[in-house]
Amino acid sequence: MQNYIDLALSDFRSIFSRQSSWLLFSAIVIGFMAAPEMIGVTSLCRFWLLDEAGYHRLLHFFRSTAFRYEDLLNAWQQFRPVRLA
């Protein structure tokens, strides 16, 4: 499963101008999948045990210029999960 998630998230790497932004995007997606609740950014902070600085980093990510929302939306809409044998 971990290999599949890594492979799926790597499809989005080209959208981000910096690797650190892509890694944060990947952590956010994993948080959405694994967190027991999803109320908002604070839910991700609880899941990843982030402090106040981590909360502000997540907020900054959503306003970042490291990616274009249009590109991310387009890639997300074109994403097709594959079945692993």
N, CA, C and O atoms as CSV, one atom per row, in Angstrom:
chain,resi,resn,atom,element,x,y,z
A,1,MET,N,N,0.820,-1.185,0.000
A,1,MET,CA,C,0.000,0.000,0.000
A,1,MET,C,C,0.870,1.257,0.000
A,1,MET,O,O,0.584,2.223,-0.707
A,2,GLN,N,N,1.932,1.229,0.802
A,2,GLN,CA,C,2.826,2.387,0.872
A,2,GLN,C,C,3.449,2.684,-0.490
A,2,GLN,O,O,3.565,3.846,-0.879
A,3,ASN,N,N,3.845,1.649,-1.208
A,3,ASN,CA,C,4.422,1.851,-2.542
A,3,ASN,C,C,3.399,2.451,-3.497
A,3,ASN,O,O,3.740,3.307,-4.312
A,4,TYR,N,N,2.157,2.013,-3.403
A,4,TYR,CA,C,1.106,2.550,-4.262
A,4,TYR,C,C,0.879,4.037,-3.974
A,4,TYR,O,O,0.772,4.842,-4.898
A,5,ILE,N,N,0.805,4.393,-2.696
A,5,ILE,CA,C,0.600,5.798,-2.329
A,5,ILE,C,C,1.769,6.644,-2.813
A,5,ILE,O,O,1.570,7.735,-3.346
A,6,ASP,N,N,2.981,6.147,-2.632
A,6,ASP,CA,C,4.168,6.873,-3.107
A,6,ASP,C,C,4.120,7.059,-4.619
A,6,ASP,O,O,4.404,8.145,-5.123
A,7,LEU,N,N,3.766,6.017,-5.331
A,7,LEU,CA,C,3.665,6.092,-6.788
A,7,LEU,C,C,2.579,7.083,-7.210
A,7,LEU,O,O,2.781,7.878,-8.127
A,8,ALA,N,N,1.445,7.031,-6.547
A,8,ALA,CA,C,0.343,7.936,-6.886
A,8,ALA,C,C,0.724,9.387,-6.616
A,8,ALA,O,O,0.457,10.258,-7.444
A,9,LEU,N,N,1.337,9.657,-5.481
A,9,LEU,CA,C,1.707,11.033,-5.149
A,9,LEU,C,C,2.823,11.557,-6.043
A,9,LEU,O,O,2.895,12.759,-6.302
A,10,SER,N,N,3.687,10.675,-6.514
A,10,SER,CA,C,4.779,11.123,-7.394
A,10,SER,C,C,4.246,11.673,-8.712
A,10,SER,O,O,4.932,12.449,-9.378
A,11,ASP,N,N,3.034,11.284,-9.095
A,11,ASP,CA,C,2.423,11.845,-10.305
A,11,ASP,C,C,2.197,13.347,-10.188
A,11,ASP,O,O,2.075,14.034,-11.202
A,12,PHE,N,N,2.141,13.857,-8.978
A,12,PHE,CA,C,1.874,15.276,-8.753
A,12,PHE,C,C,3.152,16.102,-8.590
A,12,PHE,O,O,3.073,17.324,-8.460
A,13,ARG,N,N,4.313,15.471,-8.596
A,13,ARG,CA,C,5.574,16.180,-8.329
A,13,ARG,C,C,5.825,17.317,-9.305
A,13,ARG,O,O,6.307,18.374,-8.897
A,14,SER,N,N,5.515,17.134,-10.568
A,14,SER,CA,C,5.839,18.143,-11.583
A,14,SER,C,C,5.034,19.434,-11.410
A,14,SER,O,O,5.382,20.456,-12.002
A,15,ILE,N,N,3.992,19.404,-10.628
A,15,ILE,CA,C,3.155,20.587,-10.419
A,15,ILE,C,C,3.839,21.592,-9.499
A,15,ILE,O,O,3.576,22.791,-9.580
A,16,PHE,N,N,4.707,21.109,-8.634
A,16,PHE,CA,C,5.312,21.945,-7.604
A,16,PHE,C,C,6.704,22.399,-8.020
A,16,PHE,O,O,7.501,21.614,-8.533
A,17,SER,N,N,6.983,23.676,-7.791
A,17,SER,CA,C,8.282,24.226,-8.178
A,17,SER,C,C,9.385,23.821,-7.199
A,17,SER,O,O,10.566,23.865,-7.542
A,18,ARG,N,N,9.005,23.430,-5.994
A,18,ARG,CA,C,10.001,23.024,-4.994
A,18,ARG,C,C,9.635,21.650,-4.431
A,18,ARG,O,O,8.462,21.337,-4.229
A,19,GLN,N,N,10.646,20.854,-4.187
A,19,GLN,CA,C,10.412,19.521,-3.632
A,19,GLN,C,C,9.760,19.615,-2.257
A,19,GLN,O,O,8.889,18.810,-1.927
A,20,SER,N,N,10.174,20.591,-1.458
A,20,SER,CA,C,9.597,20.708,-0.115
A,20,SER,C,C,8.087,20.972,-0.179
A,20,SER,O,O,7.341,20.500,0.680
A,21,SER,N,N,7.642,21.710,-1.173
A,21,SER,CA,C,6.200,21.956,-1.328
A,21,SER,C,C,5.472,20.680,-1.704
A,21,SER,O,O,4.376,20.415,-1.211
A,22,TRP,N,N,6.082,19.885,-2.578
A,22,TRP,CA,C,5.470,18.611,-2.959
A,22,TRP,C,C,5.420,17.659,-1.755
A,22,TRP,O,O,4.433,16.948,-1.567
A,23,LEU,N,N,6.479,17.648,-0.948
A,23,LEU,CA,C,6.488,16.787,0.239
A,23,LEU,C,C,5.399,17.209,1.224
A,23,LEU,O,O,4.739,16.360,1.823
A,24,LEU,N,N,5.212,18.508,1.390
A,24,LEU,CA,C,4.148,18.979,2.270
A,24,LEU,C,C,2.778,18.617,1.703
A,24,LEU,O,O,1.887,18.208,2.447
A,25,PHE,N,N,2.605,18.763,0.394
A,25,PHE,CA,C,1.365,18.333,-0.260
A,25,PHE,C,C,1.121,16.846,0.016
A,25,PHE,O,O,0.003,16.448,0.343
A,26,SER,N,N,2.161,16.036,-0.117
A,26,SER,CA,C,2.035,14.597,0.119
A,26,SER,C,C,1.630,14.315,1.561
A,26,SER,O,O,0.785,13.456,1.815
A,27,ALA,N,N,2.230,15.033,2.503
A,27,ALA,CA,C,1.877,14.852,3.914
A,27,ALA,C,C,0.425,15.250,4.169
A,27,ALA,O,O,-0.265,14.617,4.969
A,28,ILE,N,N,-0.032,16.284,3.496
A,28,ILE,CA,C,-1.423,16.719,3.648
A,28,ILE,C,C,-2.375,15.658,3.106
A,28,ILE,O,O,-3.383,15.349,3.741
A,29,VAL,N,N,-2.067,15.102,1.945
A,29,VAL,CA,C,-2.921,14.056,1.364
A,29,VAL,C,C,-2.956,12.830,2.276
A,29,VAL,O,O,-4.022,12.264,2.515
A,30,ILE,N,N,-1.806,12.425,2.779
A,30,ILE,CA,C,-1.755,11.276,3.691
A,30,ILE,C,C,-2.548,11.585,4.959
A,30,ILE,O,O,-3.249,10.720,5.484
A,31,GLY,N,N,-2.436,12.812,5.445
A,31,GLY,CA,C,-3.218,13.216,6.610
A,31,GLY,C,C,-4.709,13.130,6.352
A,31,GLY,O,O,-5.467,12.688,7.215
A,32,PHE,N,N,-5.141,13.555,5.152
A,32,PHE,CA,C,-6.559,13.440,4.801
A,32,PHE,C,C,-7.007,11.978,4.813
A,32,PHE,O,O,-8.133,11.677,5.210
A,33,MET,N,N,-6.138,11.079,4.385
A,33,MET,CA,C,-6.505,9.662,4.323
A,33,MET,C,C,-6.493,9.003,5.694
A,33,MET,O,O,-7.299,8.108,5.953
A,34,ALA,N,N,-5.597,9.427,6.575
A,34,ALA,CA,C,-5.368,8.680,7.803
A,34,ALA,C,C,-5.916,9.327,9.072
A,34,ALA,O,O,-6.120,8.634,10.069
A,35,ALA,N,N,-6.157,10.616,9.061
A,35,ALA,CA,C,-6.629,11.287,10.276
A,35,ALA,C,C,-8.023,10.785,10.652
A,35,ALA,O,O,-8.862,10.579,9.775
A,36,PRO,N,N,-8.273,10.590,11.928
A,36,PRO,CA,C,-9.578,10.083,12.349
A,36,PRO,C,C,-10.709,11.097,12.185
A,36,PRO,O,O,-11.881,10.722,12.194
A,37,GLU,N,N,-10.372,12.359,12.037
A,37,GLU,CA,C,-11.363,13.409,11.818
A,37,GLU,C,C,-10.797,14.383,10.791
A,37,GLU,O,O,-9.580,14.486,10.637
A,38,MET,N,N,-11.662,15.088,10.099
A,38,MET,CA,C,-11.174,16.092,9.161
A,38,MET,C,C,-12.085,17.303,9.242
A,38,MET,O,O,-13.052,17.442,8.492
A,39,ILE,N,N,-11.743,18.168,10.172
A,39,ILE,CA,C,-12.499,19.393,10.370
A,39,ILE,C,C,-11.819,20.548,9.647
A,39,ILE,O,O,-12.480,21.486,9.200
A,40,GLY,N,N,-10.512,20.478,9.536
A,40,GLY,CA,C,-9.760,21.540,8.876
A,40,GLY,C,C,-8.278,21.378,9.139
A,40,GLY,O,O,-7.798,20.284,9.435
A,41,VAL,N,N,-7.566,22.477,9.027
A,41,VAL,CA,C,-6.116,22.456,9.217
A,41,VAL,C,C,-5.762,21.954,10.613
A,41,VAL,O,O,-4.760,21.261,10.784
A,42,THR,N,N,-6.563,22.292,11.599
A,42,THR,CA,C,-6.262,21.831,12.957
A,42,THR,C,C,-6.314,20.306,13.065
A,42,THR,O,O,-5.591,19.724,13.874
A,43,SER,N,N,-7.147,19.661,12.273
A,43,SER,CA,C,-7.191,18.192,12.272
A,43,SER,C,C,-5.868,17.622,11.781
A,43,SER,O,O,-5.365,16.646,12.336
A,44,LEU,N,N,-5.303,18.231,10.738
A,44,LEU,CA,C,-3.997,17.788,10.247
A,44,LEU,C,C,-2.924,18.028,11.299
A,44,LEU,O,O,-2.028,17.202,11.474
A,45,CYS,N,N,-3.010,19.147,11.996
A,45,CYS,CA,C,-2.033,19.445,13.049
A,45,CYS,C,C,-2.098,18.404,14.163
A,45,CYS,O,O,-1.063,17.955,14.657
A,46,ARG,N,N,-3.299,18.022,14.555
A,46,ARG,CA,C,-3.428,16.992,15.591
A,46,ARG,C,C,-2.871,15.662,15.095
A,46,ARG,O,O,-2.170,14.970,15.834
A,47,PHE,N,N,-3.175,15.300,13.853
A,47,PHE,CA,C,-2.704,14.029,13.312
A,47,PHE,C,C,-1.179,13.985,13.254
A,47,PHE,O,O,-0.574,12.986,13.641
A,48,TRP,N,N,-0.553,15.061,12.773
A,48,TRP,CA,C,0.905,15.106,12.617
A,48,TRP,C,C,1.617,15.643,13.864
A,48,TRP,O,O,2.835,15.816,13.851
A,49,LEU,N,N,0.863,15.909,14.941
A,49,LEU,CA,C,1.411,16.423,16.205
A,49,LEU,C,C,2.195,17.718,15.987
A,49,LEU,O,O,3.290,17.889,16.522
A,50,LEU,N,N,1.624,18.623,15.199
A,50,LEU,CA,C,2.283,19.891,14.903
A,50,LEU,C,C,1.953,20.933,15.967
A,50,LEU,O,O,0.866,20.940,16.543
A,51,ASP,N,N,2.920,21.808,16.208
A,51,ASP,CA,C,2.695,22.913,17.131
A,51,ASP,C,C,2.137,24.119,16.369
A,51,ASP,O,O,1.738,23.995,15.211
A,52,GLU,N,N,2.113,25.269,17.014
A,52,GLU,CA,C,1.552,26.465,16.386
A,52,GLU,C,C,2.325,26.860,15.130
A,52,GLU,O,O,1.726,27.297,14.148
A,53,ALA,N,N,3.644,26.710,15.154
A,53,ALA,CA,C,4.444,27.036,13.967
A,53,ALA,C,C,4.074,26.115,12.800
A,53,ALA,O,O,4.009,26.559,11.653
A,54,GLY,N,N,3.834,24.845,13.091
A,54,GLY,CA,C,3.406,23.906,12.052
A,54,GLY,C,C,2.050,24.275,11.481
A,54,GLY,O,O,1.810,24.131,10.282
A,55,TYR,N,N,1.169,24.748,12.339
A,55,TYR,CA,C,-0.148,25.210,11.895
A,55,TYR,C,C,0.011,26.350,10.893
A,55,TYR,O,O,-0.642,26.361,9.849
A,56,HIS,N,N,0.878,27.306,11.212
A,56,HIS,CA,C,1.084,28.448,10.318
A,56,HIS,C,C,1.771,28.029,9.016
A,56,HIS,O,O,1.510,28.613,7.965
A,57,ARG,N,N,2.647,27.021,9.080
A,57,ARG,CA,C,3.264,26.504,7.849
A,57,ARG,C,C,2.218,25.886,6.930
A,57,ARG,O,O,2.264,26.072,5.714
A,58,LEU,N,N,1.285,25.160,7.508
A,58,LEU,CA,C,0.211,24.578,6.701
A,58,LEU,C,C,-0.658,25.665,6.075
A,58,LEU,O,O,-1.009,25.582,4.898
A,59,LEU,N,N,-1.002,26.672,6.853
A,59,LEU,CA,C,-1.784,27.777,6.293
A,59,LEU,C,C,-1.034,28.449,5.150
A,59,LEU,O,O,-1.621,28.784,4.121
A,60,HIS,N,N,0.266,28.641,5.338
A,60,HIS,CA,C,1.076,29.272,4.290
A,60,HIS,C,C,1.078,28.419,3.021
A,60,HIS,O,O,1.050,28.955,1.913
A,61,PHE,N,N,1.111,27.103,3.179
A,61,PHE,CA,C,1.123,26.216,2.013
A,61,PHE,C,C,-0.083,26.478,1.121
A,61,PHE,O,O,0.045,26.515,-0.103
A,62,PHE,N,N,-1.243,26.660,1.723
A,62,PHE,CA,C,-2.455,26.839,0.929
A,62,PHE,C,C,-2.493,28.182,0.205
A,62,PHE,O,O,-3.318,28.393,-0.684
A,63,ARG,N,N,-1.597,29.084,0.590
A,63,ARG,CA,C,-1.484,30.381,-0.091
A,63,ARG,C,C,-0.194,30.484,-0.900
A,63,ARG,O,O,0.127,31.550,-1.424
A,64,SER,N,N,0.528,29.407,-1.000
A,64,SER,CA,C,1.855,29.389,-1.610
A,64,SER,C,C,1.822,29.666,-3.114
A,64,SER,O,O,0.834,29.396,-3.796
A,65,THR,N,N,2.927,30.210,-3.602
A,65,THR,CA,C,3.099,30.388,-5.047
A,65,THR,C,C,3.935,29.253,-5.634
A,65,THR,O,O,4.336,29.317,-6.796
A,66,ALA,N,N,4.200,28.219,-4.841
A,66,ALA,CA,C,5.005,27.089,-5.308
A,66,ALA,C,C,4.233,26.188,-6.261
A,66,ALA,O,O,4.807,25.283,-6.866
A,67,PHE,N,N,2.942,26.432,-6.396
A,67,PHE,CA,C,2.126,25.668,-7.337
A,67,PHE,C,C,0.940,26.520,-7.742
A,67,PHE,O,O,0.586,27.487,-7.067
A,68,ARG,N,N,0.337,26.147,-8.848
A,68,ARG,CA,C,-0.873,26.829,-9.320
A,68,ARG,C,C,-2.061,25.906,-9.068
A,68,ARG,O,O,-2.027,24.726,-9.417
A,69,TYR,N,N,-3.094,26.445,-8.468
A,69,TYR,CA,C,-4.278,25.637,-8.162
A,69,TYR,C,C,-4.877,25.017,-9.422
A,69,TYR,O,O,-5.373,23.891,-9.394
A,70,GLU,N,N,-4.827,25.757,-10.519
A,70,GLU,CA,C,-5.377,25.235,-11.774
A,70,GLU,C,C,-4.628,23.975,-12.212
A,70,GLU,O,O,-5.238,23.008,-12.668
A,71,ASP,N,N,-3.295,23.997,-12.067
A,71,ASP,CA,C,-2.498,22.820,-12.435
A,71,ASP,C,C,-2.797,21.643,-11.511
A,71,ASP,O,O,-2.911,20.503,-11.962
A,72,LEU,N,N,-2.921,21.926,-10.223
A,72,LEU,CA,C,-3.225,20.866,-9.265
A,72,LEU,C,C,-4.607,20.271,-9.534
A,72,LEU,O,O,-4.775,19.052,-9.520
A,73,LEU,N,N,-5.582,21.121,-9.773
A,73,LEU,CA,C,-6.933,20.649,-10.066
A,73,LEU,C,C,-6.960,19.811,-11.338
A,73,LEU,O,O,-7.614,18.770,-11.387
A,74,ASN,N,N,-6.254,20.262,-12.356
A,74,ASN,CA,C,-6.193,19.518,-13.615
A,74,ASN,C,C,-5.553,18.141,-13.404
A,74,ASN,O,O,-6.064,17.135,-13.897
A,75,ALA,N,N,-4.442,18.099,-12.676
A,75,ALA,CA,C,-3.773,16.816,-12.410
A,75,ALA,C,C,-4.667,15.904,-11.572
A,75,ALA,O,O,-4.716,14.696,-11.803
A,76,TRP,N,N,-5.370,16.478,-10.608
A,76,TRP,CA,C,-6.248,15.682,-9.746
A,76,TRP,C,C,-7.392,15.083,-10.557
A,76,TRP,O,O,-7.769,13.930,-10.349
A,77,GLN,N,N,-7.941,15.868,-11.482
A,77,GLN,CA,C,-9.039,15.378,-12.311
A,77,GLN,C,C,-8.571,14.304,-13.287
A,77,GLN,O,O,-9.353,13.428,-13.657
A,78,GLN,N,N,-7.318,14.357,-13.708
A,78,GLN,CA,C,-6.791,13.370,-14.646
A,78,GLN,C,C,-6.249,12.130,-13.940
A,78,GLN,O,O,-5.969,11.122,-14.589
A,79,PHE,N,N,-6.100,12.196,-12.624
A,79,PHE,CA,C,-5.538,11.086,-11.864
A,79,PHE,C,C,-6.454,9.873,-11.953
A,79,PHE,O,O,-7.661,9.973,-11.729
A,80,ARG,N,N,-5.878,8.751,-12.276
A,80,ARG,CA,C,-6.617,7.491,-12.349
A,80,ARG,C,C,-5.894,6.447,-11.501
A,80,ARG,O,O,-4.779,6.041,-11.827
A,81,PRO,N,N,-6.526,6.017,-10.418
A,81,PRO,CA,C,-5.906,4.969,-9.603
A,81,PRO,C,C,-5.708,3.699,-10.434
A,81,PRO,O,O,-6.501,3.392,-11.324
A,82,VAL,N,N,-4.665,2.991,-10.131
A,82,VAL,CA,C,-4.403,1.737,-10.840
A,82,VAL,C,C,-4.570,0.581,-9.866
A,82,VAL,O,O,-4.352,0.725,-8.663
A,83,ARG,N,N,-4.953,-0.540,-10.395
A,83,ARG,CA,C,-5.099,-1.737,-9.576
A,83,ARG,C,C,-3.772,-2.488,-9.590
A,83,ARG,O,O,-3.234,-2.803,-10.652
A,84,LEU,N,N,-3.261,-2.765,-8.416
A,84,LEU,CA,C,-2.013,-3.511,-8.299
A,84,LEU,C,C,-2.328,-4.989,-8.165
A,84,LEU,O,O,-3.299,-5.374,-7.513
A,85,ALA,N,N,-1.513,-5.800,-8.780
A,85,ALA,CA,C,-1.737,-7.246,-8.728
A,85,ALA,C,C,-1.256,-7.818,-7.421
A,85,ALA,O,O,-1.363,-9.024,-7.198
